[in-house]
Amino acid sequence: MRKTKRIGLAVAAAAAISGCTSLQTPMTDFATDYNRVIADTRNEMILLNIVRASEGEPTHYSALSSVSGNLSIGASASASLSGIIDDVDAGAGTSISVRSSPSFQIIPLNTRDFATGILRPVEPNVVALFLSQGWNQNLLAALMVESITCGSSTYNNDLRSDGDRSGRRQYLSTDQAFGLGFAAEDGGGSNGPILSLDAEQADSLGMILENLGDDYRVTIRRAEDGTAIFDVFERSEQTLNITLDDTARPAECNDEALTPDNYELRSVEGIIYYLGEILRSGDGRLISSNGDVVFALSNSAPARGHSIRVSHNGQTYFVPHTDAAQRPRDRTIQVISLINQLIGLQTASEALERSPGTLTIN
């Protein structure tokens, strides 16, 4: 009886030891698979709404709010019985099977907060954030600027084919649209931090920021002794001006940059509908003045594979894989990434929590 117990413990120990090693790869694979699914879902939702807009249909938005991965583990093992049972020399072996049964929530983004954010013109602070991250200012302006006003003339930024545009309006040419740029200026505020906390005081940082509200930002720097210092600054509004290329300046526009009183920015929904109009118009491509493809879809599977694919009303659309060395460049996937980030920055995070309808799928 005691030998039997010892055999059972040995087998269990072998399974446990081997199982800990073997579980790392399946768990990592499942976690990265979930990440890919969430990213693909987001990208496909944006592309699908651009396609809907191209057909004059209303857009609809949803999000995966949470994913719970449940792993079912099955294992069988045999351990070396040498020294446990006399005259027996058995080899050790372990087999483990892992099965995932995820559950996730799909939340329709149909709240007032979300609608207000996606329909509100892009905020100057958001544009300034993209500029600080190194985004091409001409690409941003070509997509985000709705119109500019110089003197008594208003020029609309609309690069659809002439047949899709109103004859009563003036329009920027391709060179003029992609000659627009942004110049962000700090709107003031204190130059230095209003408060600095060392690492020992960091625990109180959350409480301090909660009392200050939303008009403050925090940066982290390293002190001489290597410890972290948290600096709290007063947040200042950004003044966003529009610059114009001297070689393609519209008539009546002088040499000075355009202030916020002389231009209109699109909302995120406006950008999506504009790209939908581009998709429907002419050859269905938005091409910059230097020949780069800003936005275009393929109706057939690309030979080098695709990054995103959606089907709508019996038609399949593809965003091809891009090559960094390819010239001219295809920025379609970059534009979808831009819209993805804009949705997150322009809409309130509370929209995910307040949406009334929640679909739970197991």
VEXBAMI-576225 format. One line per field, with one value per residue: x, y, z of N, C-alpha, C in turn; residue in three letters. Coordinates in steps of 0.02 Angstrom, whole numbers, plus 50000, padded with zeros to 5 digits. Example, Ala and Ser with C-alpha at 12.3 -4.5 7.8 and 13.67 -1.06 7.14 Angstrom:
BEGIN
n.px: [50660;50642]
n.py: [49716;49888]
n.pz: [50390;50354]
ca.px: [50615;50684]
ca.py: [49775;49947]
ca.pz: [50390;50357]
c.px: [50660;50645]
c.py: [49835;50002]
c.pz: [50390;50394]
r: [ALA;SER]
//
This chain:
BEGIN
n.px: [50042;50096;50193;50115;50059;50175;50207;50100;50120;50242;50211;50119;50202;50292;50208;50167;50288;50330;50219;50216;50321;50278;50161;50188;50209;50080;49995;50051;50032;49892;49863;49922;49850;49721;49749;49777;49652;49572;49635;49619;49481;49450;49514;49447;49318;49329;49367;49255;49156;49200;49179;49040;49005;49044;48942;48837;48775;48724;48843;48905;48961;49058;49132;49254;49244;49297;49394;49394;49494;49476;49563;49566;49641;49718;49806;49925;50035;50188;50304;50478;50502;50605;50690;50581;50494;50558;50674;50618;50625;50568;50534;50511;50371;50267;50113;50021;49869;49791;49651;49556;49423;49358;49273;49187;49142;49038;49012;48896;48934;48844;48810;48770;48886;48986;48940;48944;49082;49135;49078;49122;49228;49402;49510;49625;49729;49737;49782;49907;49967;49984;50073;50184;50220;50279;50205;50167;50142;50080;50005;49916;49849;49790;49693;49619;49582;49443;49404;49473;49485;49521;49531;49392;49362;49322;49396;49367;49423;49423;49447;49380;49321;49282;49149;49079;49073;49014;48965;48959;49053;49223;49375;49518;49665;49754;49892;49882;49802;49884;49985;49954;49986;50025;50047;50083;50056;50099;49976;50003;50015;50102;50280;50365;50354;50210;50212;50315;50356;50444;50504;50463;50350;50261;50149;50046;50014;49905;49792;49816;49809;49677;49611;49652;49591;49559;49648;49786;49950;50069;50241;50386;50545;50720;50808;50968;51016;50962;50831;50653;50569;50418;50341;50217;50123;50034;49905;49899;49803;49818;49862;49819;49880;49862;49974;50033;50090;50213;50231;50112;50005;49840;49739;49716;49765;49878;50052;50052;50017;49863;49743;49642;49517;49506;49493;49419;49406;49388;49275;49299;49205;49178;49300;49296;49181;49224;49331;49255;49182;49286;49322;49212;49218;49281;49431;49433;49538;49644;49767;49922;50012;50143;50134;50112;50005;49873;49751;49672;49584;49584;49495;49519;49609;49766;49926;50035;49978;49865;49826;49707;49539;49374;49201;49058;48893;48905;49028;49205;49336;49506;49650;49809;49963;50099;50256;50396;50499;50443;50404;50301;50236;50113;49992;49877;49849;49910;49830;49710;49754;49776;49642;49591;49661;49616;49480;49488;49547;49460;49337;49245;49311;49219;49115;49120;49085;48959;48875;48718;48673;48732;48813;48847;48955;48987]
n.py: [49940;50064;50074;50091;50218;50293;50279;50344;50477;50505;50502;50607;50714;50714;50749;50876;50949;50940;50995;51131;51182;51156;51227;51361;51401;51370;51458;51584;51588;51588;51710;51805;51776;51819;51955;51985;51959;52059;52174;52152;52153;52285;52357;52306;52349;52488;52496;52435;52530;52637;52582;52566;52702;52739;52687;52761;52725;52717;52729;52612;52572;52469;52379;52267;52241;52167;52020;51855;51722;51553;51414;51243;51106;50956;50812;50680;50564;50472;50416;50391;50237;50179;50126;50142;50036;49878;49809;49869;49976;50112;50232;50413;50512;50638;50705;50843;50923;51071;51171;51307;51408;51543;51690;51838;52012;52108;52272;52390;52547;52667;52778;52943;53013;52950;52975;53115;53137;53077;53150;53277;53410;53375;53398;53531;53498;53361;53349;53412;53316;53209;53269;53286;53155;53127;53113;53140;53304;53356;53250;53232;53356;53355;53259;53301;53436;53529;53646;53804;53979;54125;54292;54344;54223;54051;53895;53731;53575;53450;53314;53235;53171;53292;53282;53245;53352;53511;53642;53769;53799;53836;53745;53664;53622;53467;53486;53598;53550;53452;53533;53594;53620;53599;53707;53704;53794;53829;53872;53946;53955;53894;53890;53806;53657;53642;53565;53443;53276;53154;52981;52923;52992;52958;52878;52960;53028;52996;53036;53173;53215;53183;53278;53392;53386;53384;53467;53455;53387;53252;53222;53116;53111;53075;53079;53139;53037;52928;52896;52911;53061;53146;53264;53387;53476;53623;53603;53666;53744;53708;53813;53800;53824;53842;53806;53853;53793;53882;53869;53825;53908;53957;54079;54242;54207;54255;54273;54232;54114;54024;54063;53984;54042;54044;53923;53758;53605;53430;53310;53148;53060;53134;53120;52983;52975;53057;52982;52875;52937;52966;52835;52799;52885;52931;52847;52787;52810;52900;53007;53076;53233;53199;53074;52968;52838;52879;52830;52682;52541;52366;52261;52131;51988;52032;51994;51988;51967;52022;52153;52192;52139;52152;52110;52163;52182;52083;52109;52102;52182;52232;52277;52294;52211;52313;52374;52439;52491;52517;52619;52724;52755;52661;52716;52671;52578;52648;52761;52704;52662;52789;52838;52746;52780;52911;52894;52839;52947;53054;53015;52985;52886;52835;52794;52661;52604;52651;52613;52547;52423;52262;52126;51966;51837;51667]
n.pz: [50000;50039;49943;49831;49855;49849;49715;49654;49701;49641;49505;49499;49536;49429;49325;49366;49368;49234;49176;49215;49141;49011;48996;48973;48837;48771;48846;48820;48682;48674;48737;48650;48536;48572;48581;48447;48390;48448;48396;48257;48249;48283;48178;48066;48094;48077;47941;47883;47913;47835;47709;47717;47722;47594;47519;47556;47674;47848;47984;48106;48268;48376;48514;48582;48745;48850;48877;48926;48955;48969;49016;48985;49052;49017;49070;49062;49136;49160;49275;49316;49388;49450;49591;49667;49649;49665;49548;49435;49298;49237;49110;49110;49062;48993;48942;48889;48863;48806;48807;48749;48807;48775;48837;48794;48785;48684;48652;48600;48537;48569;48641;48705;48742;48666;48535;48534;48546;48429;48331;48354;48301;48272;48408;48447;48540;48521;48390;48409;48490;48400;48312;48394;48407;48289;48172;47999;47954;47841;47792;47899;47897;47769;47785;47897;47888;47847;47780;47723;47752;47666;47665;47578;47525;47531;47536;47499;47561;47467;47377;47288;47128;46999;46959;47071;47154;47215;47105;47152;47243;47298;47277;47349;47261;47224;47253;47335;47441;47498;47531;47644;47818;47994;48134;48296;48443;48610;48726;48839;49020;49167;49166;49239;49345;49451;49559;49634;49661;49753;49745;49865;49897;49801;49818;49856;49742;49657;49733;49742;49607;49582;49658;49592;49467;49289;49224;49222;49195;49205;49216;49214;49281;49303;49453;49522;49602;49542;49570;49542;49493;49504;49411;49415;49303;49250;49136;48973;48845;48671;48537;48374;48219;48040;47913;47749;47593;47507;47370;47321;47355;47391;47303;47373;47496;47615;47670;47799;47932;47952;48072;48204;48178;48043;47983;47968;48055;48024;48096;48175;48122;48009;47938;47911;47829;47725;47671;47630;47528;47441;47409;47334;47229;47067;47029;47151;47239;47352;47317;47355;47325;47299;47248;47335;47395;47486;47529;47482;47420;47382;47270;47246;47306;47365;47293;47379;47501;47632;47752;47813;47795;47735;47710;47622;47574;47475;47418;47431;47516;47520;47615;47565;47617;47668;47609;47682;47607;47488;47347;47253;47419;47511;47613;47673;47779;47880;47889;47934;48058;48113;48120;48210;48328;48342;48369;48497;48566;48547;48595;48746;48878;48963;48887;48855;48975;49001;48899;48858;48802;48809;48741;48781;48744;48751]
ca.px: [50000;50140;50226;50066;50056;50236;50203;50053;50152;50294;50178;50091;50257;50318;50159;50167;50350;50329;50163;50234;50363;50242;50104;50209;50197;50009;49965;50075;49999;49822;49861;49937;49794;49668;49770;49767;49580;49547;49662;49587;49411;49449;49532;49393;49261;49342;49364;49185;49119;49220;49143;48970;48999;49050;48878;48786;48742;48746;48897;48890;49023;49054;49199;49264;49260;49337;49403;49415;49516;49475;49603;49552;49704;49717;49875;49938;50107;50218;50368;50526;50485;50667;50702;50518;50477;50619;50683;50579;50657;50521;50551;50461;50340;50210;50078;49974;49826;49763;49595;49533;49352;49355;49210;49202;49085;49034;48972;48881;48951;48787;48791;48776;48956;49024;48918;48970;49154;49153;49052;49153;49291;49462;49533;49695;49775;49744;49828;49973;49994;50008;50132;50240;50240;50314;50161;50177;50093;50042;49956;49865;49809;49751;49635;49581;49558;49381;49406;49511;49457;49569;49494;49321;49356;49327;49418;49351;49472;49383;49484;49341;49319;49243;49079;49049;49079;48967;48992;48953;49106;49293;49408;49590;49694;49792;49953;49864;49778;49940;50031;49933;50023;50003;50095;50053;50087;50075;49932;50021;50023;50166;50336;50391;50303;50180;50222;50361;50353;50495;50477;50431;50285;50222;50085;49995;50005;49837;49746;49829;49782;49604;49588;49667;49546;49586;49688;49856;49984;50124;50300;50431;50616;50764;50850;51039;51029;50931;50761;50605;50537;50355;50327;50148;50119;49968;49894;49880;49773;49861;49837;49838;49876;49871;50024;50020;50150;50222;50229;50044;49962;49779;49731;49691;49798;49942;50108;50045;49980;49792;49724;49581;49459;49507;49490;49376;49431;49338;49267;49320;49154;49188;49356;49273;49136;49264;49365;49203;49168;49344;49317;49158;49229;49337;49462;49429;49601;49666;49838;49953;50045;50206;50121;50096;49936;49850;49698;49647;49567;49586;49437;49543;49660;49833;49974;50081;49940;49828;49826;49638;49490;49304;49152;48997;48847;48930;49093;49260;49386;49570;49705;49868;50022;50142;50328;50424;50544;50404;50394;50273;50212;50041;49981;49809;49848;49929;49770;49664;49783;49762;49572;49585;49684;49573;49419;49504;49562;49404;49277;49256;49320;49159;49066;49120;49053;48890;48832;48666;48664;48792;48805;48898;48961;49028]
ca.py: [50000;50121;50079;50119;50290;50324;50280;50398;50541;50515;50518;50675;50761;50718;50786;50946;50981;50947;51038;51201;51201;51150;51274;51428;51414;51377;51518;51641;51587;51608;51781;51843;51766;51865;52022;51991;51961;52126;52222;52140;52174;52358;52379;52287;52393;52553;52487;52422;52593;52675;52551;52586;52772;52743;52667;52805;52693;52742;52693;52582;52558;52424;52365;52212;52275;52124;51951;51809;51658;51496;51359;51177;51070;50883;50787;50610;50561;50413;50436;50337;50199;50149;50141;50141;49964;49841;49776;49902;50037;50139;50300;50464;50544;50680;50737;50893;50954;51134;51194;51373;51423;51614;51727;51908;52056;52156;52329;52440;52615;52706;52825;53014;53032;52926;53012;53183;53135;53058;53203;53340;53421;53352;53450;53552;53459;53295;53358;53425;53253;53172;53303;53271;53085;53121;53103;53187;53357;53365;53196;53248;53413;53337;53220;53332;53504;53530;53704;53862;54043;54178;54350;54330;54159;53989;53839;53666;53522;53393;53290;53190;53192;53353;53266;53234;53413;53564;53694;53834;53805;53835;53686;53660;53572;53415;53517;53643;53510;53419;53585;53618;53592;53623;53738;53705;53839;53822;53927;53980;53912;53902;53857;53753;53615;53672;53519;53388;53223;53102;52913;52907;53026;52938;52847;53012;53062;52986;53078;53242;53227;53180;53342;53444;53381;53361;53519;53447;53330;53229;53195;53080;53119;53038;53122;53123;52973;52875;52886;52946;53123;53158;53336;53402;53540;53646;53588;53726;53732;53719;53852;53762;53864;53806;53834;53840;53787;53942;53854;53807;53947;53979;54151;54280;54185;54290;54232;54213;54053;54034;54051;53943;54077;54042;53854;53710;53537;53378;53263;53080;53035;53169;53089;52918;52987;53084;52926;52837;52974;52954;52766;52795;52934;52923;52781;52760;52817;52967;53008;53140;53268;53165;53008;52917;52818;52894;52781;52644;52472;52319;52218;52062;51971;52053;51939;51986;51960;52081;52169;52194;52119;52153;52096;52202;52180;52038;52130;52097;52236;52214;52325;52252;52220;52366;52366;52504;52517;52526;52687;52766;52720;52652;52735;52653;52549;52702;52803;52667;52668;52857;52842;52705;52820;52970;52873;52832;53011;53101;52992;52976;52817;52813;52768;52588;52583;52674;52587;52507;52356;52221;52058;51921;51776;51616]
ca.pz: [50000;50043;49878;49784;49868;49824;49642;49637;49713;49591;49442;49505;49536;49362;49285;49388;49347;49162;49158;49224;49084;48948;48992;48956;48766;48755;48876;48781;48617;48683;48753;48589;48490;48593;48563;48375;48376;48467;48348;48193;48255;48281;48111;48020;48107;48046;47869;47866;47915;47776;47653;47725;47702;47521;47490;47583;47730;47914;48016;48170;48304;48434;48541;48629;48807;48893;48854;48980;48926;49015;48990;49012;49047;49028;49071;49081;49148;49191;49304;49326;49449;49475;49661;49703;49647;49651;49483;49383;49273;49189;49089;49126;49004;49009;48886;48914;48813;48830;48766;48770;48800;48794;48837;48783;48782;48629;48675;48550;48557;48546;48693;48689;48750;48608;48476;48539;48534;48360;48286;48371;48264;48306;48452;48435;48582;48491;48333;48436;48514;48342;48286;48440;48397;48226;48114;47945;47963;47780;47790;47949;47875;47711;47807;47951;47873;47807;47735;47747;47728;47656;47643;47567;47490;47569;47494;47529;47550;47442;47319;47246;47058;46991;46952;47137;47194;47199;47062;47185;47294;47276;47305;47347;47216;47260;47279;47390;47498;47530;47552;47710;47874;48060;48179;48362;48491;48678;48743;48902;49079;49202;49133;49281;49378;49510;49614;49619;49712;49745;49744;49929;49899;49742;49837;49862;49678;49633;49771;49724;49540;49586;49684;49543;49410;49224;49192;49241;49167;49247;49183;49259;49265;49349;49496;49519;49635;49503;49588;49499;49516;49469;49405;49397;49267;49230;49066;48935;48780;48613;48481;48314;48158;47977;47869;47679;47552;47467;47298;47302;47400;47358;47295;47430;47558;47622;47692;47869;47947;47965;48142;48209;48151;47970;47956;48002;48057;48020;48152;48157;48076;47946;47903;47886;47772;47670;47640;47595;47466;47398;47385;47284;47176;47020;47031;47218;47275;47372;47301;47375;47271;47284;47220;47385;47402;47554;47546;47425;47435;47326;47266;47238;47355;47343;47285;47437;47562;47654;47823;47835;47744;47756;47659;47632;47517;47424;47392;47479;47509;47551;47624;47554;47658;47642;47614;47703;47555;47427;47324;47304;47478;47522;47682;47692;47846;47926;47897;47977;48125;48135;48139;48270;48385;48348;48403;48567;48596;48541;48630;48817;48897;48999;48839;48860;49036;49005;48845;48891;48776;48811;48716;48809;48704;48783]
c.px: [50043;50176;50179;50060;50117;50235;50158;50084;50205;50265;50151;50146;50286;50273;50161;50229;50350;50275;50180;50276;50322;50186;50124;50192;50123;49978;49987;50040;49927;49817;49873;49881;49736;49685;49759;49694;49552;49571;49628;49515;49406;49463;49476;49331;49270;49336;49292;49144;49138;49184;49068;48959;49003;48985;48820;48747;48764;48802;48874;48956;49010;49125;49197;49287;49303;49339;49428;49432;49516;49512;49583;49613;49693;49788;49876;50014;50126;50287;50414;50512;50547;50679;50638;50492;50540;50616;50640;50616;50613;50539;50494;50434;50279;50178;50024;49934;49793;49709;49569;49458;49341;49284;49228;49137;49091;48987;48959;48896;48898;48764;48798;48849;48997;49005;48945;49044;49171;49128;49083;49216;49352;49492;49607;49745;49787;49792;49899;50006;50021;50071;50193;50265;50274;50271;50174;50123;50051;49989;49899;49819;49764;49689;49590;49552;49498;49383;49450;49480;49512;49532;49419;49309;49365;49343;49404;49404;49434;49414;49446;49344;49271;49168;49043;49049;49030;49000;48990;49008;49175;49329;49484;49611;49732;49855;49937;49841;49835;49997;50011;49975;49997;50062;50061;50092;50056;50035;49948;50025;50091;50220;50362;50336;50275;50190;50269;50361;50409;50463;50440;50362;50238;50154;50029;49980;49933;49787;49754;49798;49706;49576;49600;49618;49583;49634;49762;49885;50045;50180;50345;50502;50657;50808;50923;51055;50994;50858;50717;50578;50475;50341;50255;50146;50046;49960;49869;49851;49823;49825;49864;49826;49887;49923;50008;50085;50155;50213;50159;49994;49899;49777;49699;49722;49866;49995;50101;50006;49908;49776;49661;49518;49453;49509;49441;49408;49373;49332;49294;49270;49160;49245;49334;49227;49174;49301;49315;49186;49225;49340;49265;49174;49288;49365;49465;49492;49613;49742;49866;49989;50113;50197;50106;50021;49915;49796;49674;49634;49571;49524;49455;49600;49729;49881;50019;50043;49908;49834;49756;49593;49420;49260;49088;48956;48875;48997;49146;49313;49448;49614;49770;49921;50066;50215;50358;50468;50506;50395;50354;50243;50136;50028;49912;49805;49867;49870;49719;49689;49770;49690;49560;49605;49640;49508;49431;49515;49503;49342;49294;49264;49259;49108;49063;49082;48979;48845;48782;48662;48729;48776;48862;48898;49008;49047]
c.py: [50063;50130;50110;50194;50325;50328;50337;50467;50556;50535;50589;50727;50770;50759;50860;50982;50991;50995;51111;51226;51204;51201;51343;51445;51419;51441;51581;51645;51611;51683;51824;51834;51812;51936;52034;51998;52031;52178;52214;52164;52250;52384;52365;52330;52460;52547;52475;52486;52639;52648;52569;52658;52780;52725;52708;52774;52722;52699;52665;52562;52512;52410;52302;52243;52233;52054;51911;51742;51604;51437;51294;51134;50997;50857;50714;50604;50492;50434;50377;50302;50165;50171;50143;50069;49927;49809;49806;49966;50065;50211;50348;50494;50583;50707;50782;50921;51015;51156;51260;51380;51496;51640;51801;51947;52104;52211;52376;52510;52663;52758;52897;53037;53012;52965;53083;53185;53122;53110;53271;53350;53401;53410;53468;53512;53390;53299;53370;53361;53212;53203;53287;53199;53074;53107;53157;53240;53368;53311;53210;53303;53395;53298;53259;53400;53499;53587;53758;53924;54095;54238;54334;54263;54101;53933;53774;53615;53458;53371;53235;53213;53251;53339;53256;53297;53466;53618;53762;53845;53809;53778;53694;53608;53520;53444;53562;53604;53477;53468;53615;53584;53622;53655;53744;53751;53828;53883;53961;53930;53920;53863;53797;53713;53652;53628;53464;53339;53174;53034;52896;52939;53004;52909;52898;53048;53056;53030;53151;53258;53226;53247;53399;53443;53361;53411;53515;53385;53314;53203;53162;53092;53082;53087;53099;53056;52915;52863;52930;53009;53134;53233;53346;53472;53558;53634;53651;53705;53747;53764;53820;53806;53820;53843;53814;53839;53849;53929;53837;53843;53970;54055;54181;54258;54218;54243;54207;54148;54071;54018;54008;53976;54070;53971;53813;53641;53488;53342;53195;53050;53069;53140;53023;52927;53016;53028;52881;52870;52965;52884;52760;52836;52914;52853;52753;52765;52890;52967;53076;53171;53237;53094;52953;52902;52830;52846;52749;52573;52430;52275;52145;52050;51990;51993;51932;51981;52025;52091;52168;52172;52124;52137;52135;52201;52140;52056;52126;52149;52217;52276;52284;52263;52273;52349;52434;52534;52531;52600;52685;52725;52714;52663;52715;52626;52601;52748;52769;52668;52737;52864;52803;52745;52881;52952;52868;52899;53059;53080;52977;52902;52789;52783;52693;52565;52599;52645;52538;52435;52317;52151;52016;51856;51728;51563]
c.pz: [50000;49976;49826;49792;49839;49748;49620;49645;49661;49524;49443;49502;49466;49317;49302;49362;49272;49140;49163;49165;49020;48941;48969;48884;48750;48784;48839;48714;48623;48696;48691;48538;48508;48573;48488;48357;48391;48416;48280;48194;48249;48210;48061;48031;48073;47970;47846;47865;47857;47714;47657;47702;47627;47486;47519;47640;47796;47943;48083;48203;48364;48456;48582;48695;48853;48863;48913;48948;48979;48983;49025;48999;49062;49025;49090;49088;49175;49215;49308;49392;49478;49547;49701;49707;49627;49582;49428;49363;49218;49173;49105;49061;49025;48946;48915;48855;48844;48781;48794;48757;48820;48797;48830;48777;48723;48651;48616;48575;48531;48598;48668;48693;48688;48545;48476;48522;48461;48310;48299;48329;48306;48346;48439;48476;48554;48432;48357;48461;48456;48313;48329;48432;48329;48165;48062;47947;47900;47771;47838;47924;47816;47730;47854;47934;47826;47757;47765;47716;47725;47628;47638;47535;47538;47521;47531;47511;47531;47376;47281;47173;47050;46987;47017;47180;47170;47156;47094;47237;47260;47313;47300;47295;47257;47291;47339;47451;47535;47545;47618;47764;47939;48096;48247;48408;48559;48698;48809;48959;49109;49166;49173;49313;49439;49571;49590;49677;49699;49751;49809;49935;49843;49759;49842;49796;49653;49668;49753;49656;49541;49611;49633;49485;49347;49192;49209;49207;49210;49202;49235;49235;49318;49388;49491;49551;49599;49519;49544;49533;49472;49470;49381;49366;49255;49155;49030;48868;48725;48563;48417;48253;48097;47935;47797;47640;47507;47392;47275;47346;47363;47352;47357;47496;47562;47650;47764;47876;47964;48038;48144;48183;48076;47942;47997;47998;48052;48087;48129;48108;48009;47905;47873;47825;47712;47634;47603;47529;47416;47367;47329;47222;47131;47020;47101;47259;47294;47365;47320;47316;47253;47259;47270;47385;47474;47575;47481;47449;47372;47328;47254;47287;47329;47341;47346;47503;47582;47730;47852;47777;47773;47696;47675;47567;47459;47394;47448;47463;47549;47559;47617;47608;47626;47654;47629;47649;47490;47410;47258;47361;47478;47596;47708;47763;47898;47940;47942;48049;48155;48159;48203;48332;48396;48385;48478;48602;48597;48580;48703;48833;48933;48952;48843;48921;49037;48950;48874;48867;48776;48789;48742;48770;48740;48733]
r: [MET;ARG;LYS;THR;LYS;ARG;ILE;GLY;LEU;ALA;VAL;ALA;ALA;ALA;ALA;ALA;ILE;SER;GLY;CYS;THR;SER;LEU;GLN;THR;PRO;MET;THR;ASP;PHE;ALA;THR;ASP;TYR;ASN;ARG;VAL;ILE;ALA;ASP;THR;ARG;ASN;GLU;MET;ILE;LEU;LEU;ASN;ILE;VAL;ARG;ALA;SER;GLU;GLY;GLU;PRO;THR;HIS;TYR;SER;ALA;LEU;SER;SER;VAL;SER;GLY;ASN;LEU;SER;ILE;GLY;ALA;SER;ALA;SER;ALA;SER;LEU;SER;GLY;ILE;ILE;ASP;ASP;VAL;ASP;ALA;GLY;ALA;GLY;THR;SER;ILE;SER;VAL;ARG;SER;SER;PRO;SER;PHE;GLN;ILE;ILE;PRO;LEU;ASN;THR;ARG;ASP;PHE;ALA;THR;GLY;ILE;LEU;ARG;PRO;VAL;GLU;PRO;ASN;VAL;VAL;ALA;LEU;PHE;LEU;SER;GLN;GLY;TRP;ASN;GLN;ASN;LEU;LEU;ALA;ALA;LEU;MET;VAL;GLU;SER;ILE;THR;CYS;GLY;SER;SER;THR;TYR;ASN;ASN;ASP;LEU;ARG;SER;ASP;GLY;ASP;ARG;SER;GLY;ARG;ARG;GLN;TYR;LEU;SER;THR;ASP;GLN;ALA;PHE;GLY;LEU;GLY;PHE;ALA;ALA;GLU;ASP;GLY;GLY;GLY;SER;ASN;GLY;PRO;ILE;LEU;SER;LEU;ASP;ALA;GLU;GLN;ALA;ASP;SER;LEU;GLY;MET;ILE;LEU;GLU;ASN;LEU;GLY;ASP;ASP;TYR;ARG;VAL;THR;ILE;ARG;ARG;ALA;GLU;ASP;GLY;THR;ALA;ILE;PHE;ASP;VAL;PHE;GLU;ARG;SER;GLU;GLN;THR;LEU;ASN;ILE;THR;LEU;ASP;ASP;THR;ALA;ARG;PRO;ALA;GLU;CYS;ASN;ASP;GLU;ALA;LEU;THR;PRO;ASP;ASN;TYR;GLU;LEU;ARG;SER;VAL;GLU;GLY;ILE;ILE;TYR;TYR;LEU;GLY;GLU;ILE;LEU;ARG;SER;GLY;ASP;GLY;ARG;LEU;ILE;SER;SER;ASN;GLY;ASP;VAL;VAL;PHE;ALA;LEU;SER;ASN;SER;ALA;PRO;ALA;ARG;GLY;HIS;SER;ILE;ARG;VAL;SER;HIS;ASN;GLY;GLN;THR;TYR;PHE;VAL;PRO;HIS;THR;ASP;ALA;ALA;GLN;ARG;PRO;ARG;ASP;ARG;THR;ILE;GLN;VAL;ILE;SER;LEU;ILE;ASN;GLN;LEU;ILE;GLY;LEU;GLN;THR;ALA;SER;GLU;ALA;LEU;GLU;ARG;SER;PRO;GLY;THR;LEU;THR;ILE;ASN]
//
